[in-house]
């Protein structure tokens, strides 16, 4: 699970089989405890959503607060770059 703001959202498209798909980037910012000390944590992660999750994300504008649940996998057979595969997305309250 990762929460943050949508930094970027591509237009909704469909696979050749007709499955909705969307690519996005989520920007996370929080304060965490590590080794007994508080620290600021910031990161951005690319993501992809399919089916109903893609439709939900397509309805959100860049900058929207969101919580995404899913799993991390590499981008492709030729790329080990991690991508968050969203299995659920929910607009978060500011």
N, C-alpha and C positions, 0 to 999 in steps of 0.2 A: 504494500500500500504506500502511495506517495501522494502528498498533498502539496499544492502550490498554485501558481497562476499559469494560465496558458500563455506561453511566450509567443507561440506561433501555431496556426492551424491552417492546414492545406484545405482546399475545397474537397468536398465529398466526391468520391469517384466509385466505380464499380469494377470488380474483377470480370474477366471474360465469362465467368459462371453467373454473374449478376449479383455477387455478394458486395454489399456496401463496405468501403474501406476508407479510412482517413488517417493521415499522418499528422503528428503534432509534436510540439516541444513543451515540456512543463518545467517551470522554474520554481525550485524549492528554496525556502529560506526559513531557518529555525534556530533555536538555541538548544544545545545538547550538552549532556554531562559526559566527559571523557576523562578517565584517570582522576576523578574527583574534582575536576575543574570544569566550569561552564565555558563553552565556546560557541561562536557563531558558525553556522553551517549554511553554505549556499552551493547549489549545483543546478545544472540544467540537464535534462535527459530527453532524448528523442523517443517518441512512442508511436504506436500504430494501434488502431482499433478496427474491429470488423463487426459486421452485422448490426444489431441494435446498439451496441456500444458506439459504433461509428456514427450512427444517427444522433445519439445523445451528444457526442462531442461536436458534431456539425452545428448543433443549435447554440453553441457557446462562442462568444467572441473572444479574440485575444485580450488578455488581461483578466479574464474571468477566473475566480477562485474555484478550484476543482480538487476532488479527491479521486484518484485512480487506483484501482485494484487490478493486479495481474501478475505477470511473470516476466523475467528478463531472459532474453535469448540474443544470440548474435544476429546482426543485420542480415547476413546472407551466407551462403556457402563460402564465398570468397572474402568475407569481412568478419572479423571477430569483434567489431564495434558493437557494444550493447544497445539494445532497444527494448523499451518497456512495451510489452504486448498487453494492452488493456482488455480485461475481461469484464470490467464494470467501471462506470464513471458517474460521478455525482457532483452536481454544482454545490459548492460549499458556501456557507454563509460567511460574509465578510466580518 
